[in-house]
């Protein structure tokens, strides 16, 4: 786990433009890792690496907004502004759906 977190952290900082797309593709699967630390590191790396409007990255970031760990959700919230196109109605609708579901869950407990 520690090595994967360190690698993702470095990936987000030390990559040149020629390897950008490859780096994003390497980080994406890590957003679904069993370790919350790896998921957090992956979403923060995507924040640094991703180009706004990449739908696969958008989907990963939006999904992590409802992660079971607060740290991952906070990382996704930080990445959200960077990776989501301003005015993207679909992304906004997905976020509202997540927020609404979270509000309903909190009201029931």
Beta strands, then each sheet from edge to edge (+ up, - down):
end
